[in-house]
Structure formats: structure tokens, C-alpha cells
């Protein structure tokens, strides 16, 4: 199983970024997928998840600003991030096989998002 995340970068506060995660080696449309992040000096936290039924859950801190989506034809998971804030600065990881409350065993390598004030 491989998860390849991309799309991170440096953006000013208020800006937007799109993250992508291409997944291979598992039956993509059968799995719950998610984005997690780890900020400097902090524990990993769940950002958003999307089930194979397209049920979405968001962390309170990103609700209304971030949108998680999936394309089952392209085996790709997305995270659209709007109105970015300095506190969104973190390494973002995609994940497969978990639940809305717990990550699964399959992780991508992470992509760094830096939001300047």
C-alpha cells in the first residue's frame, strides 16, 4: 500500500492550498480516508475524514474552511484549504483504513504547509 501526498507549500494568511493524495495497493472505494496534521511541538491531530459513502467529519478548528473530497476513479484524496491561518502550519498526512475517530494503518509521507502571518 502506498499513499503519496503532495500540494503543500508556503502561503500567506488568508490564502488557499489544495492537497492531494494518490493511493495505490488497496481497494480505494472501500476505505475511509483522512487527513491528519502535526504542528511543530504538538501532537498529531485529525483534520478531516471521508467515508466510502462520502460522509465527512471535520475538526472544529477547520470546519467551514477546509473541504475533504475523494475521486474513486482516480484513487485520489483531496483537501481544499481556504482562509489559512498561521496555526494551520503543520505537516499534513493522508491516511487510509481508519474510522472517523481513529486513523488506519496506512500513512502517506506527509507534505508541509506553512502559513505566514
QUIJONOR-V368386 format. One line per field, one symbol per residue. phi: phi as a letter, one per 40 degrees, with the letter a starting at -180 (. if undefined). A space follows every 50 residues. Layout:
phi->???
//
This chain:
phi->.bbbcahcibacdgcbabcbacbbgacdcbbcbabbabcdgbccbccaba cccgcbbbcdcbdgbbbcaabccbfbbbacbbfcbdccdacbbcabgcbd bbcccbbccgbcbbbcc
//
